[in-house]
Amino acid sequence: MSEVVRTTRQRILLAARDLMAIRGVRRVSMDDVAGAAGVTRVTVYRHFGDRENLVRAAFGNLAESLENLIAELADDPRPDVDAFLARIGEVMTALPAGLQAAMAEVERVYPQVYAQVRERERRAIAALFDALYSGAEAQGRIRPGLKREVVEILFWEVVTGFLDYPALQDQGLSPAQVYRTIVDVLLNGMLVGADPPA
């Protein structure tokens, strides 16, 4: 695939995803996507064939980004945990608010697409978690006594949903600020050591 084709395809995907996250899946037409991407409607159809394939690709974009990150880090058997988390943050904070609500609509309108996208995300996030946890273990950074299964579920929640908590959005914090705070809590805990009694 040529760079021009790849760039055009990516522009269409991001335009579709962002519009659907803002307006809702059913309220976005192929013409809307074409206009937002700066291409013709014919170009959108040429790249994706039909609306269902466009929805699948647009919402599969997160999994694709995570898979690309996994490929980047695959050569390092002991990735730097802090750098790894920063890269995940770059991917996550680029996502539009409203993505989880849009995914719920995809589940209703295109249940098979939803299942495919979620399975692909699940595999990518599981692979990311394995690499991150293994790297942290190799560096001696995992606190003794933590249950890996619980940590993995928390990681899943952070990676898939932190942008869609309305209470966080209402605070006026940027996605990057929210992500950095969550990572800080994950890495360092929430409480500082208590002062010894006087």
C-alpha positions as CSV (number, residue, x, y, z in Angstrom):
1,M,0.0,0.0,0.0
2,S,1.5,3.4,-1.0
3,E,2.0,6.1,1.6
4,V,-0.7,8.3,-0.1
5,V,-3.2,5.5,0.1
6,R,-2.3,4.7,3.7
7,T,-2.6,8.4,4.7
8,T,-5.9,8.8,2.9
9,R,-7.3,5.6,4.5
10,Q,-6.1,6.8,8.0
11,R,-7.7,10.2,7.5
12,I,-11.0,8.6,6.6
13,L,-10.8,6.2,9.6
14,L,-10.0,9.0,12.1
15,A,-12.7,11.2,10.6
16,A,-15.3,8.4,10.8
17,R,-14.3,7.4,14.4
18,D,-14.3,11.0,15.7
19,L,-17.6,11.9,14.0
20,M,-19.3,8.8,15.3
21,A,-18.0,9.3,18.8
22,I,-19.4,12.9,18.8
23,R,-22.7,12.4,16.9
24,G,-23.4,8.7,17.2
25,V,-22.9,5.9,14.7
26,R,-26.3,6.1,13.0
27,R,-26.2,9.9,12.6
28,V,-23.0,10.0,10.6
29,S,-23.4,9.5,6.8
30,M,-20.7,8.5,4.3
31,D,-20.9,12.0,3.0
32,D,-20.2,13.4,6.5
33,V,-17.1,11.2,6.7
34,A,-15.9,12.1,3.3
35,G,-16.3,15.9,4.0
36,A,-14.5,15.6,7.4
37,A,-11.6,13.6,5.7
38,G,-11.4,16.0,2.8
39,V,-12.1,13.3,0.2
40,T,-15.0,12.3,-2.0
41,R,-17.7,9.9,-1.1
42,V,-16.5,7.6,-3.9
43,T,-13.0,7.5,-2.2
44,V,-14.6,6.4,1.1
45,Y,-16.4,3.6,-0.7
46,R,-13.3,2.6,-2.7
47,H,-11.3,2.2,0.6
48,F,-14.0,0.5,2.6
49,G,-16.7,-0.9,0.3
50,D,-19.7,-0.2,2.6
51,R,-20.7,1.4,5.8
52,E,-20.3,-1.8,8.0
53,N,-16.7,-2.2,6.9
54,L,-16.0,1.5,7.6
55,V,-17.5,1.1,11.1
56,R,-15.4,-2.1,11.7
57,A,-12.2,-0.3,10.6
58,A,-12.9,2.9,12.4
59,F,-13.6,1.3,15.7
60,G,-10.8,-1.3,15.2
61,N,-8.4,1.6,15.0
62,L,-7.6,1.5,18.7
63,A,-6.7,-2.2,18.5
64,E,-4.6,-1.4,15.4
65,S,-2.8,1.3,17.3
66,L,-2.1,-1.0,20.2
67,E,-0.9,-3.8,17.9
68,N,1.5,-1.3,16.3
69,L,2.8,-0.4,19.8
70,I,3.3,-4.1,20.6
71,A,5.3,-4.5,17.4
72,E,7.4,-1.5,18.3
73,L,8.2,-3.0,21.7
74,A,8.6,-6.6,20.6
75,D,12.4,-6.4,20.2
76,D,12.9,-5.4,23.8
77,P,12.6,-8.3,26.2
78,R,12.7,-5.9,29.2
79,P,10.9,-2.7,28.0
80,D,11.2,0.4,30.2
81,V,8.0,0.4,32.2
82,D,7.7,4.2,32.4
83,A,8.4,4.7,28.7
84,F,6.0,1.9,27.8
85,L,3.2,3.5,29.9
86,A,3.9,6.8,28.3
87,R,3.5,5.3,24.8
88,I,0.2,3.7,25.8
89,G,-0.8,7.1,27.1
90,E,0.0,8.7,23.7
91,V,-2.4,6.2,22.0
92,M,-5.1,6.5,24.6
93,T,-5.2,10.3,25.0
94,A,-5.5,10.7,21.2
95,L,-8.9,9.0,21.4
96,P,-12.0,11.1,21.3
97,A,-14.4,11.5,24.3
98,G,-17.6,9.6,23.7
99,L,-15.9,6.5,22.2
100,Q,-17.4,4.1,24.8
101,A,-20.9,5.4,24.1
102,A,-20.3,5.0,20.4
103,M,-19.1,1.5,21.0
104,A,-22.4,0.7,22.8
105,E,-24.3,1.9,19.8
106,V,-22.1,-0.2,17.5
107,E,-23.0,-3.2,19.7
108,R,-26.7,-2.5,19.1
109,V,-26.5,-1.7,15.4
110,Y,-23.7,-4.0,14.3
111,P,-23.4,-6.7,16.9
112,Q,-21.0,-8.9,14.8
113,V,-18.7,-5.9,14.2
114,Y,-18.8,-5.1,17.9
115,A,-17.8,-8.6,18.8
116,Q,-14.9,-8.6,16.3
117,V,-13.6,-5.2,17.4
118,R,-13.8,-6.1,21.1
119,E,-12.0,-9.4,20.6
120,R,-9.2,-7.7,18.7
121,E,-8.9,-5.1,21.5
122,R,-8.9,-7.8,24.1
123,R,-6.1,-9.6,22.4
124,A,-4.1,-6.4,21.9
125,I,-4.6,-5.2,25.5
126,A,-3.7,-8.7,26.9
127,A,-0.5,-8.7,24.9
128,L,0.3,-5.2,26.1
129,F,-0.4,-6.2,29.7
130,D,1.8,-9.3,29.4
131,A,4.7,-7.2,28.0
132,L,4.3,-4.5,30.6
133,Y,3.9,-6.9,33.6
134,S,6.8,-9.1,32.4
135,G,9.0,-6.0,32.0
136,A,8.0,-4.7,35.5
137,E,8.7,-8.1,37.0
138,A,12.1,-8.3,35.3
139,Q,12.9,-4.9,36.7
140,G,11.7,-5.9,40.2
141,R,9.0,-3.3,40.2
142,I,6.0,-5.5,41.1
143,R,5.0,-5.2,44.7
144,P,4.9,-8.6,46.5
145,G,1.4,-10.0,47.2
146,L,-0.4,-8.3,44.3
147,K,-2.8,-10.5,42.4
148,R,-1.9,-10.4,38.7
149,E,-5.5,-11.1,37.7
150,V,-6.8,-8.0,39.6
151,V,-4.0,-5.8,38.2
152,E,-4.9,-7.0,34.7
153,I,-8.6,-6.1,35.1
154,L,-7.6,-2.7,36.4
155,F,-5.3,-2.2,33.4
156,W,-8.1,-3.2,31.0
157,E,-10.4,-0.7,32.6
158,V,-7.9,2.1,32.4
159,V,-7.0,1.3,28.8
160,T,-10.5,1.0,27.5
161,G,-12.5,3.4,29.5
162,F,-10.8,6.2,31.3
163,L,-11.8,8.9,28.8
164,D,-15.5,8.1,29.2
165,Y,-16.0,8.8,32.9
166,P,-18.2,12.0,32.9
167,A,-17.1,12.9,36.5
168,L,-13.5,13.2,35.1
169,Q,-14.6,15.2,32.1
170,D,-16.5,17.6,34.3
171,Q,-13.3,18.5,36.2
172,G,-11.9,20.2,33.1
173,L,-8.8,17.9,33.1
174,S,-7.2,17.0,29.8
175,P,-7.1,13.3,28.9
176,A,-3.3,13.5,29.3
177,Q,-3.7,14.8,32.9
178,V,-6.2,12.0,33.7
179,Y,-4.0,9.3,32.3
180,R,-0.8,10.6,34.1
181,T,-2.7,10.6,37.4
182,I,-4.0,7.1,36.8
183,V,-0.5,5.9,35.9
184,D,0.9,7.6,39.0
185,V,-1.6,5.8,41.2
186,L,-0.9,2.5,39.5
187,L,2.9,2.9,39.9
188,N,3.1,4.6,43.3
189,G,-0.2,3.9,45.1
190,M,-2.5,6.5,46.5
191,L,-1.2,7.0,50.1
192,V,2.1,8.2,51.4
193,G,3.6,6.6,54.5
194,A,1.9,7.5,57.8
195,D,3.9,9.6,60.3
196,P,4.8,7.6,63.3
197,P,2.8,8.4,66.4
198,A,4.4,11.1,68.6
